Amino acid sequence: MSSLTGVKASFAALCALFISTNTAIPAQAGATPWMQTGAVTSQPIGHYEFCQKYRGECSVRSKSTVAPRVTARGWAAIRQVNASVNRQIAPVTDIELNGRDEVWSYPKAQGDCEDFALEKRRRLMQKGFSAGNLLMTVVRKPDGEGHAVLTVRTAQGDFVLDNLDNSVRLWTHTPYRFLKRQATNHSGRWVTIDNGGEVLVGSVGN
């Protein structure tokens, strides 16, 4: 009986995060609120090496489902995780921290942009969010520098958690050109973002 009660409690907790029409962040007008993904593409070398160390993190297969509608409680959790990781981790480059570029890892006290995103993904999964809706994403900043963020896939749109911004923003409300992200159905695969160039006017090319 206690195990059944636990299952019901877990289900209730998930329902508190998802499946509600009373949301804190509405869908936006104008450009599409969702990224349009295309073909399978190359996996970032840093993520490949991360997967060799954390194989279970990169073998998660999810059914292709409609993105969930996040509740006010779910948005509060997303915002809290974004802000707390940004506050708790000191930003340093991979060169400064590891002596070489493209080292993806869970941060302890310091980390590069992808380390922030990995930690946010881990914490949101611990709160009940699905791996298929928490997607590591590679973008290009206006100055041409590569950058990594976490995309949260929702029925209201694709939202970005960024170590350079304590606000959670719809992807079209960021200054980036979106290049590729993890596939929703396989955490070890990456796909192109076909409409990523529509976001940043005057951005540099690939």
FIMARZA-987659 format. One record per residue: residue in three letters; x, y, z negated of N, C-alpha, C, O in turn; residue number from 1. Coordinates in Angstrom, 2 decimals, decimal comma, m for minus. Last residue first. Layout:
N
ALA	X	Y	Z	X	Y	Z	X	Y	Z	X	Y	Z	NUM
...
//
This chain:
206
ASN	28,01	29,86	40,72	28,67	28,69	40,15	30,12	28,63	40,60	30,85	27,71	40,23	206
GLY	28,00	33,51	40,44	27,61	32,21	40,99	28,37	31,10	40,32	29,23	31,32	39,47	205
VAL	26,91	35,91	37,97	27,91	35,35	38,87	27,46	33,98	39,33	26,63	33,35	38,68	204
SER	23,81	37,80	38,10	24,78	36,92	37,45	25,76	36,37	38,46	25,50	36,36	39,66	203
GLY	21,75	39,49	38,90	23,13	39,88	39,15	24,17	39,02	38,49	25,31	39,45	38,33	202
VAL	19,59	38,51	36,35	19,74	39,30	37,58	21,19	39,71	37,72	21,79	40,22	36,77	201
LEU	18,81	35,55	35,04	19,82	36,59	34,89	20,03	37,30	36,23	20,61	36,72	37,15	200
VAL	16,74	33,81	35,92	16,68	34,50	34,64	17,59	35,71	34,60	17,17	36,79	34,18	199
GLU	17,09	32,38	38,18	16,04	33,40	38,21	16,06	34,28	36,97	15,47	35,36	36,96	198
GLY	18,87	30,36	37,87	19,39	31,62	38,41	18,36	32,72	38,43	18,70	33,88	38,67	197
GLY	17,40	28,14	37,06	18,21	28,86	36,08	18,73	30,20	36,55	19,01	31,08	35,74	196
ASN	15,86	26,37	38,42	15,42	27,78	38,42	16,22	28,62	37,43	15,77	29,68	37,01	195
ASP	17,14	23,92	38,03	16,99	24,45	39,38	16,55	25,91	39,43	16,85	26,60	40,40	194
ILE	19,48	22,56	36,24	18,36	23,46	36,00	18,17	24,26	37,28	18,95	25,17	37,58	193
THR	20,45	19,08	36,35	20,57	20,48	36,76	19,33	21,26	36,35	18,26	20,69	36,14	192
VAL	21,04	16,91	33,54	20,35	17,26	34,78	20,55	18,74	35,08	20,80	19,54	34,18	191
TRP	22,70	14,20	31,89	22,48	15,62	32,10	21,83	15,87	33,46	22,06	15,12	34,41	190
ARG	22,50	11,60	29,41	22,51	12,08	30,80	22,21	13,57	30,85	21,55	14,12	29,96	189
GLY	22,13	10,77	26,85	23,48	10,69	27,38	23,60	11,16	28,81	24,69	11,12	29,38	188
SER	19,46	10,83	26,24	20,32	11,83	25,60	21,76	11,81	26,09	22,53	12,72	25,79	187
HIS	16,87	10,68	28,37	18,10	9,95	28,05	19,11	10,95	27,51	19,57	11,83	28,25	186
ASN	14,70	12,25	28,97	14,45	10,83	28,78	15,70	10,01	28,43	15,61	8,80	28,22	185
THR	15,56	14,84	29,36	14,58	14,61	28,30	14,41	13,12	27,99	14,01	12,77	26,88	184
ALA	19,06	15,39	29,76	17,79	14,90	30,29	16,84	14,62	29,13	17,26	14,22	28,05	183
GLN	20,76	18,39	28,80	20,49	16,97	28,62	19,15	16,62	29,24	18,22	17,42	29,25	182
ARG	21,36	20,79	31,47	21,02	20,41	30,11	20,86	18,89	30,03	20,82	18,21	31,05	181
LYS	22,78	23,58	33,32	22,37	22,19	33,16	22,07	21,90	31,71	22,48	22,64	30,82	180
LEU	22,56	26,50	33,66	23,21	25,61	34,62	22,72	24,17	34,52	22,31	23,59	35,53	179
PHE	21,22	29,71	33,48	21,14	28,35	32,96	21,60	27,36	34,03	21,11	27,37	35,15	178
ARG	22,56	32,73	32,65	22,22	31,90	33,80	22,30	30,45	33,33	23,34	30,02	32,83	177
TYR	21,26	34,91	30,01	22,11	33,86	30,58	21,62	33,33	31,93	20,45	33,46	32,29	176
PRO	20,00	36,62	28,25	20,79	37,21	29,34	21,57	36,19	30,16	22,46	36,57	30,93	175
THR	16,54	35,64	27,61	17,96	35,65	27,27	18,74	36,24	28,45	18,20	36,34	29,55	174
HIS	13,97	35,14	28,25	14,24	36,38	27,52	15,67	36,44	27,01	15,98	37,19	26,09	173
THR	13,68	32,66	29,25	13,66	33,75	30,23	13,91	35,11	29,57	14,04	36,12	30,26	172
TRP	13,54	31,10	26,94	14,76	31,06	27,75	14,83	32,20	28,76	15,92	32,67	29,09	171
LEU	12,42	32,78	24,04	12,07	32,06	25,26	13,25	32,16	26,22	13,90	33,21	26,30	170
ARG	14,42	32,69	21,06	13,87	33,38	22,22	13,46	32,41	23,33	14,08	31,36	23,51	169
VAL	14,90	33,31	17,78	14,61	32,20	18,68	13,86	32,79	19,87	12,78	33,35	19,69	168
SER	17,57	35,32	16,46	16,18	35,18	16,90	16,06	33,97	17,82	16,99	33,65	18,56	167
ASN	20,25	35,45	16,12	19,48	34,84	15,03	18,01	34,71	15,37	17,26	34,05	14,64	166
ASP	22,70	34,77	18,44	21,42	35,45	18,24	20,63	34,74	17,15	20,37	33,55	17,26	165
LEU	24,82	33,20	18,96	25,02	34,63	19,13	23,77	35,45	18,85	23,77	36,67	19,01	164
ASN	24,00	30,62	18,81	24,82	31,10	17,71	25,12	32,59	17,81	25,61	33,19	16,85	163
ASP	20,63	29,97	19,60	21,92	30,47	20,07	22,73	30,95	18,87	22,20	31,63	17,99	162
LEU	18,01	28,31	20,96	18,67	28,55	19,69	20,14	28,80	20,00	20,81	27,95	20,58	161
VAL	15,29	28,96	23,10	16,73	28,83	22,94	17,18	29,19	21,53	16,80	30,22	20,98	160
PHE	12,50	27,17	24,48	13,06	28,20	23,62	14,51	27,89	23,29	14,91	26,73	23,21	159
ASP	10,16	26,72	26,94	11,48	26,28	26,50	12,15	27,43	25,75	12,34	28,52	26,30	158
GLY	6,64	26,68	25,97	7,78	27,06	26,79	9,06	26,47	26,24	9,06	25,80	25,21	157
GLN	4,59	25,60	24,58	4,56	27,04	24,76	5,70	27,54	25,64	5,71	28,71	26,02	156
ALA	5,25	23,01	24,29	4,14	23,30	25,19	4,02	24,79	25,46	3,42	25,21	26,45	155
THR	8,89	22,90	24,26	7,57	22,94	23,63	6,51	23,20	24,68	6,81	23,57	25,82	154
ARG	12,20	22,18	23,60	11,15	22,03	24,61	9,80	21,97	23,91	9,57	21,10	23,07	153
VAL	14,86	24,05	22,80	13,75	23,33	22,18	12,59	23,35	23,18	12,08	24,41	23,54	152
THR	18,25	23,99	23,57	16,91	24,27	24,06	15,91	23,41	23,31	16,07	22,19	23,21	151
LEU	21,15	25,42	22,28	20,19	24,34	22,13	18,84	24,79	22,67	18,34	25,84	22,28	150
VAL	24,06	26,32	24,25	22,96	26,62	23,34	22,11	25,36	23,18	22,33	24,37	23,87	149
ALA	27,27	27,36	25,31	26,34	26,27	25,04	25,30	26,72	24,01	25,62	27,40	23,03	148
HIS	29,02	28,91	28,05	28,45	28,98	26,70	27,48	27,81	26,54	26,94	27,32	27,53	147
GLY	31,53	30,50	30,07	30,64	29,41	29,76	30,19	29,45	28,30	30,90	29,96	27,44	146
GLU	31,62	33,86	31,32	32,12	32,84	30,39	31,07	31,75	30,16	29,88	32,04	30,06	145
GLY	30,53	35,89	32,79	31,04	34,73	33,51	31,54	33,62	32,62	31,85	32,53	33,11	144
ASP	29,27	37,90	31,47	30,68	38,14	31,81	31,32	36,96	32,52	32,52	36,99	32,83	143
PRO	26,73	36,79	30,96	26,87	37,83	31,99	28,31	38,11	32,39	28,57	38,52	33,52	142
LYS	27,30	33,19	30,58	27,05	34,53	30,05	27,23	35,57	31,15	27,82	35,27	32,19	141
ARG	25,74	30,27	31,54	26,82	31,21	31,84	26,42	32,58	31,35	25,34	33,08	31,66	140
VAL	25,12	27,19	29,73	24,72	28,42	30,41	25,97	29,22	30,77	27,08	28,89	30,37	139
VAL	23,97	24,01	28,88	25,13	24,81	29,28	24,65	26,00	30,10	23,87	25,84	31,04	138
THR	22,40	22,47	26,12	22,25	23,19	27,38	23,49	24,04	27,64	24,00	24,71	26,74	137
MET	20,80	19,83	24,44	22,02	20,60	24,60	22,02	21,20	26,02	21,69	20,51	26,99	136
LEU	17,52	19,74	23,41	18,41	19,48	24,53	19,62	20,42	24,53	19,47	21,64	24,62	135
LEU	14,95	18,25	22,12	16,06	19,05	21,60	17,26	18,81	22,52	17,93	17,78	22,41	134
ASN	13,16	16,45	22,97	12,73	17,85	23,03	13,78	18,80	22,46	13,54	20,00	22,32	133
GLY	14,21	13,97	22,55	13,88	14,33	23,93	13,41	15,76	24,10	13,27	16,24	25,22	132
ALA	14,31	13,77	19,80	15,56	14,02	20,53	15,28	14,48	21,95	16,03	15,28	22,50	131
SER	11,67	15,43	18,05	12,14	14,35	18,91	13,42	14,75	19,64	13,59	15,90	20,04	130
PHE	11,63	16,47	14,63	11,57	16,81	16,05	12,20	15,68	16,87	13,16	15,05	16,42	129
GLY	11,99	15,91	11,93	10,94	15,22	12,66	10,80	15,57	14,12	9,92	15,03	14,80	128
LYS	14,13	16,86	10,58	12,84	17,42	10,20	11,68	16,83	11,00	10,53	17,19	10,78	127
GLN	16,22	15,71	11,87	15,97	15,28	10,49	14,62	15,78	9,99	14,03	15,19	9,08	126
MET	16,15	17,23	14,17	15,77	15,82	14,25	15,47	15,28	12,85	14,56	14,47	12,69	125
LEU	17,15	19,60	13,11	15,76	19,56	13,56	15,26	18,13	13,74	14,09	17,84	13,49	124
ARG	19,79	18,84	12,55	18,91	19,25	11,46	17,44	19,22	11,87	16,58	18,85	11,07	123
ARG	20,79	18,25	15,15	20,77	17,23	14,10	19,78	17,60	12,99	19,01	16,74	12,54	122
ARG	20,56	20,76	16,39	19,84	19,59	16,93	19,71	18,52	15,85	18,63	17,95	15,67	121
LYS	22,34	22,23	14,87	20,92	22,60	14,87	20,08	21,44	15,38	19,00	21,18	14,85	120
GLU	24,72	20,91	15,55	24,26	20,89	14,16	22,78	21,26	14,07	22,04	20,67	13,28	119
LEU	24,91	21,50	18,29	24,82	20,11	17,83	24,26	20,03	16,41	23,43	19,17	16,12	118
ALA	25,17	24,30	18,20	24,00	23,69	18,84	23,81	22,24	18,40	22,68	21,81	18,17	117
PHE	27,65	24,59	16,91	26,45	25,18	16,32	25,21	24,47	16,86	24,32	24,09	16,10	116
ASP	29,20	23,37	18,87	29,13	22,76	17,54	27,92	23,30	16,77	27,24	22,55	16,07	115
GLU	29,07	25,10	21,00	28,42	23,79	21,14	28,29	23,07	19,80	27,38	22,26	19,61	114
CYS	30,54	27,34	19,98	29,11	27,44	20,28	28,41	26,09	20,37	27,30	25,93	19,88	113
ASP	32,71	26,08	17,33	32,46	26,80	18,57	30,97	26,69	18,89	30,22	26,04	18,17	112
GLY	33,13	26,41	13,73	32,81	25,72	14,97	32,64	26,65	16,14	32,45	27,85	15,98	111
GLN	33,44	25,68	10,19	33,74	26,47	11,38	33,35	25,68	12,62	33,26	24,45	12,59	110
ALA	32,70	23,88	8,34	32,63	25,29	7,94	32,83	26,22	9,12	32,46	27,39	9,08	109
LYS	31,84	21,65	10,04	31,82	21,65	8,58	31,70	23,09	8,08	30,69	23,46	7,48	108
PRO	30,02	20,60	12,99	30,89	21,50	12,24	30,77	21,30	10,74	29,75	20,84	10,23	107
TYR	30,32	17,89	15,10	29,49	18,48	14,06	30,39	19,36	13,19	31,41	18,89	12,70	106
SER	31,78	18,70	18,33	31,71	17,95	17,08	30,74	18,64	16,12	30,37	19,80	16,30	105
TRP	33,65	18,85	21,23	32,29	18,94	20,69	32,22	18,08	19,43	32,55	16,90	19,44	104
VAL	36,07	20,56	22,63	35,95	19,56	21,57	34,58	19,76	20,93	34,38	20,72	20,18	103
GLU	37,01	22,37	24,71	35,97	21,36	24,91	36,02	20,20	23,91	36,02	19,03	24,29	102
ASP	40,58	22,99	24,38	39,21	23,33	24,73	38,31	22,10	24,72	38,77	20,96	24,73	101
ARG	42,75	22,74	21,49	42,41	22,49	22,89	40,93	22,81	23,12	40,15	22,89	22,17	100
GLY	43,06	23,21	18,81	44,26	23,29	19,64	44,02	22,98	21,09	44,97	22,95	21,88	99
ASN	40,90	23,38	17,14	41,38	22,04	17,51	42,64	22,04	18,37	43,22	20,99	18,63	98
LEU	40,45	26,09	16,52	40,10	25,05	15,56	40,78	23,73	15,84	41,19	23,03	14,92	97
GLU	41,35	27,62	18,68	41,73	28,00	17,31	41,53	26,85	16,34	42,33	26,65	15,43	96
ILE	40,10	26,26	20,77	41,56	26,39	20,75	42,04	26,70	19,34	43,01	26,12	18,85	95
ASP	37,42	26,60	20,21	37,99	25,25	20,14	39,52	25,31	20,06	40,14	24,51	19,36	94
THR	36,93	29,56	18,17	37,05	28,85	19,43	37,62	27,45	19,22	38,21	27,16	18,18	93
VAL	34,51	30,08	15,57	35,90	30,07	16,04	35,93	29,32	17,36	35,04	28,52	17,64	92
PRO	32,12	31,28	13,32	32,46	31,04	14,72	33,96	31,14	15,00	34,59	32,14	14,69	91
ALA	31,17	29,52	10,44	31,96	30,64	10,96	32,36	30,34	12,40	32,88	29,26	12,69	90
ILE	27,98	28,62	9,31	29,15	28,22	10,10	29,86	29,46	10,64	29,23	30,34	11,22	89
GLN	25,82	29,81	8,02	26,70	28,91	7,26	27,99	28,55	7,99	28,99	28,22	7,35	88
ARG	24,39	31,35	9,86	24,91	31,98	8,66	25,99	31,12	7,99	26,96	31,65	7,45	87
ASN	23,61	29,55	11,80	24,38	30,73	12,20	25,05	31,40	11,00	26,14	31,94	11,12	86
VAL	22,13	27,83	10,18	23,37	27,35	10,78	24,23	28,53	11,22	25,45	28,51	11,03	85
SER	20,00	29,60	9,51	20,86	29,04	8,46	22,17	28,51	9,04	23,23	28,72	8,44	84
ALA	18,77	30,26	11,98	19,39	31,30	11,15	20,36	30,73	10,13	21,43	31,30	9,91	83
ASN	17,89	27,71	12,88	18,73	28,58	13,71	19,49	29,59	12,85	20,70	29,74	12,99	82
VAL	16,29	26,84	10,73	17,49	26,09	11,12	18,42	26,97	11,93	19,63	26,97	11,70	81
GLN	14,26	28,78	10,77	15,08	28,60	9,58	16,38	27,88	9,92	17,45	28,26	9,44	80
ARG	13,09	28,43	13,28	13,75	29,70	12,96	14,70	29,54	11,76	15,80	30,10	11,75	79
ILE	12,08	25,82	12,94	13,02	26,13	14,02	13,80	27,40	13,70	15,02	27,44	13,85	78
ALA	10,30	26,18	10,80	11,44	25,27	10,66	12,50	25,57	11,71	13,70	25,58	11,40	77
ALA	8,46	27,92	11,97	9,21	28,36	10,79	10,45	27,49	10,57	11,51	28,00	10,21	76
TRP	7,44	26,27	13,93	8,23	27,43	14,33	9,04	27,96	13,16	10,18	28,40	13,33	75
GLY	6,07	24,43	12,26	7,16	23,99	13,11	8,06	25,13	13,55	9,28	25,01	13,54	74
ARG	4,13	26,09	11,18	5,12	25,47	10,29	6,32	24,97	11,08	7,46	25,07	10,63	73
ALA	2,68	26,68	13,47	3,35	27,77	12,76	4,42	27,22	11,82	5,49	27,81	11,68	72
THR	3,41	23,94	15,80	2,59	24,70	14,85	3,39	25,85	14,24	4,60	25,97	14,45	71
VAL	3,89	23,29	19,23	4,47	23,44	17,90	3,58	24,34	17,04	3,06	25,35	17,50	70
ARG	2,93	20,86	21,40	2,59	22,20	20,96	3,02	22,33	19,50	2,57	21,57	18,64	69
PRO	5,42	18,92	23,18	4,44	19,13	22,11	4,15	20,60	21,85	5,01	21,46	22,04	68
ALA	5,51	18,17	26,68	6,13	18,79	25,51	5,08	19,10	24,45	3,97	19,49	24,79	67
VAL	4,50	15,01	27,86	4,26	16,45	27,83	4,88	17,02	26,57	4,80	16,41	25,50	66
THR	7,15	12,62	28,42	5,84	13,04	27,91	5,72	14,55	27,99	6,70	15,27	28,17	65
SER	8,95	10,00	29,18	8,67	11,32	29,74	7,25	11,72	29,35	6,28	11,20	29,90	64
LYS	10,34	8,45	26,30	9,38	8,44	27,39	9,16	9,87	27,88	9,19	10,81	27,09	63
SER	13,84	8,34	25,69	12,51	8,82	25,34	11,61	8,71	26,54	12,06	8,86	27,68	62
ARG	16,68	6,93	24,29	15,81	6,99	25,48	14,41	7,35	25,04	13,86	6,73	24,13	61
VAL	19,84	7,55	23,12	18,42	7,68	22,80	17,62	7,83	24,09	17,86	8,74	24,88	60
SER	22,51	7,50	23,26	21,82	6,36	23,87	20,32	6,38	23,58	19,62	5,39	23,75	59
CYS	23,89	9,35	21,84	23,84	9,53	23,29	23,17	8,36	24,01	23,26	8,25	25,24	58
GLU	24,06	8,73	19,23	23,51	10,03	19,56	23,23	10,16	21,05	22,41	10,98	21,47	57
GLY	25,43	6,34	19,13	24,00	6,33	18,88	23,32	7,63	19,24	22,12	7,64	19,54	56
ARG	28,07	7,15	19,47	27,38	6,46	20,56	25,86	6,45	20,37	25,11	6,54	21,34	55
TYR	30,09	9,23	18,72	28,74	9,07	18,16	27,85	8,42	19,22	26,98	9,07	19,80	54
LYS	32,38	8,97	20,27	32,49	8,93	18,81	31,15	8,65	18,15	31,07	7,93	17,16	53
GLN	31,50	9,19	22,81	32,36	8,05	22,50	32,49	7,88	20,99	32,69	6,76	20,50	52
CYS	30,15	11,59	22,70	29,36	10,36	22,81	30,21	9,12	22,53	29,68	8,11	22,06	51
PHE	32,26	13,39	22,72	31,40	13,33	21,55	30,62	12,01	21,53	30,46	11,39	20,48	50
GLU	33,10	12,98	25,34	33,97	12,56	24,25	33,20	12,48	22,93	33,47	11,60	22,11	49
TYR	30,85	14,09	26,65	31,26	12,70	26,91	32,13	12,19	25,76	31,91	11,08	25,27	48
HIS	30,96	16,70	25,76	29,84	15,87	25,33	30,15	14,39	25,56	29,76	13,54	24,77	47
GLY	33,31	17,53	27,03	33,23	17,57	25,58	32,10	16,72	25,04	32,24	16,08	24,00	46
ILE	32,63	17,29	29,68	33,65	16,41	29,14	33,61	16,38	27,62	33,84	15,35	27,00	45
PRO	29,17	17,24	30,58	30,34	17,99	30,12	31,34	17,07	29,43	30,95	16,17	28,69	44
GLN	28,19	15,16	33,22	28,14	15,37	31,78	29,34	16,19	31,37	30,46	15,87	31,77	43
SER	26,82	16,09	36,37	27,96	15,69	35,54	27,73	16,04	34,08	27,16	17,08	33,75	42
THR	23,33	15,24	36,91	24,57	15,92	37,22	25,66	15,49	36,24	25,44	14,63	35,39	41
VAL	20,27	14,35	38,43	21,29	14,02	37,43	22,61	14,65	37,86	22,96	14,61	39,04	40
ALA	18,28	17,08	39,77	19,00	15,81	39,84	19,94	15,61	38,65	20,33	16,56	37,97	39
GLY	16,37	19,27	37,84	16,51	18,56	39,10	17,25	17,24	38,94	16,91	16,41	38,10	38
THR	13,94	21,22	35,97	15,15	20,42	36,09	15,15	19,61	37,38	14,10	19,30	37,94	37
GLN	12,91	24,27	35,18	12,63	23,23	36,18	13,92	22,46	36,41	14,88	22,98	36,99	36
MET	11,94	25,49	32,01	13,00	25,24	32,98	12,56	24,13	33,93	11,90	23,18	33,52	35
TRP	9,02	27,43	31,38	9,74	26,15	31,33	10,84	26,09	32,37	10,68	26,59	33,49	34
PRO	7,63	29,75	31,80	8,23	29,55	30,48	9,01	28,25	30,33	9,60	27,99	29,28	33
THR	8,14	31,59	34,78	7,72	30,34	34,17	8,40	30,14	32,82	9,61	30,34	32,70	32
ALA	7,59	35,14	34,43	8,38	34,00	34,88	7,95	32,74	34,13	7,47	32,81	33,00	31
GLY	4,46	36,08	33,14	5,55	36,41	34,05	6,24	35,16	34,55	5,59	34,23	35,03	30
ALA	3,85	35,57	29,58	3,43	35,81	30,96	4,64	36,09	31,82	5,74	36,31	31,31	29
GLN	4,49	32,94	27,22	4,73	34,26	27,77	4,24	34,36	29,21	4,21	33,37	29,95	28
ALA	2,76	31,43	24,45	3,37	31,33	25,78	3,47	32,72	26,38	2,64	33,59	26,10	27
PRO	3,45	32,61	21,06	2,59	32,26	22,19	3,39	32,09	23,47	4,53	32,53	23,57	26
ILE	4,39	31,53	18,04	5,00	32,10	19,23	4,17	31,70	20,44	4,19	30,52	20,81	25
ALA	2,76	30,35	16,17	3,40	31,61	15,81	4,03	32,29	17,00	4,20	33,51	16,99	24
THR	m0,50	28,95	16,82	0,95	28,98	16,91	1,50	30,35	16,60	0,82	31,37	16,73	23
ASN	m2,95	27,01	16,64	m2,63	28,21	15,88	m1,12	28,34	15,80	m0,51	27,89	14,83	22
THR	m3,31	24,63	17,75	m3,55	25,76	18,64	m3,23	27,07	17,94	m3,24	28,12	18,58	21
SER	m1,14	21,85	17,28	m1,97	22,91	16,72	m2,16	24,00	17,76	m1,26	24,26	18,55	20
ILE	1,00	19,78	17,32	m0,43	19,59	17,60	m1,29	20,62	16,87	m2,05	20,29	15,97	19
PHE	3,56	19,81	14,70	3,07	19,82	16,07	1,55	19,77	16,11	0,89	19,73	15,07	18
LEU	4,02	19,90	11,98	4,98	20,54	12,87	4,43	20,73	14,27	4,78	21,69	14,95	17
ALA	1,96	18,48	10,92	2,14	19,85	10,42	3,12	20,63	11,30	3,06	21,86	11,36	16
CYS	2,34	16,05	12,05	1,20	16,83	12,51	1,31	18,28	12,05	0,82	19,19	12,72	15
LEU	4,49	15,22	10,51	4,69	15,50	11,93	3,57	16,34	12,48	3,80	17,25	13,27	14
ALA	3,15	14,85	8,08	4,23	15,83	8,17	4,50	16,21	9,61	4,71	17,39	9,92	13
ALA	1,43	12,80	8,72	0,88	14,09	8,35	1,92	15,19	8,45	1,62	16,32	8,86	12
PHE	3,26	10,77	9,12	2,44	11,22	10,24	1,85	12,59	9,96	1,79	13,44	10,84	11
SER	4,21	10,51	6,52	5,12	10,91	7,58	4,36	11,44	8,78	4,75	12,43	9,38	10
ALA	1,88	9,68	5,25	2,50	10,93	4,84	3,44	11,44	5,92	3,48	12,64	6,21	9
LYS	1,46	7,23	6,48	0,46	8,29	6,63	1,05	9,64	6,27	0,75	10,65	6,92	8
VAL	3,74	5,92	5,60	3,54	6,11	7,02	2,55	7,24	7,27	2,76	8,09	8,13	7
GLY	3,22	5,90	2,84	4,39	6,59	3,36	4,26	6,88	4,84	4,63	7,96	5,29	6
THR	1,00	4,27	2,74	0,86	5,66	2,33	2,02	6,48	2,85	1,84	7,63	3,26	5
LEU	2,22	1,91	3,46	1,20	2,47	4,34	1,00	3,94	4,02	0,85	4,77	4,92	4
SER	3,86	1,55	1,26	4,47	1,74	2,57	3,48	2,34	3,55	3,85	3,18	4,37	3
SER	1,97	1,21	m0,77	2,85	2,37	m0,82	3,49	2,64	0,52	3,67	3,79	0,91	2
MET	0,83	m1,20	0,00	0,00	0,00	0,00	0,86	1,26	0,00	0,54	2,24	0,67	1
//
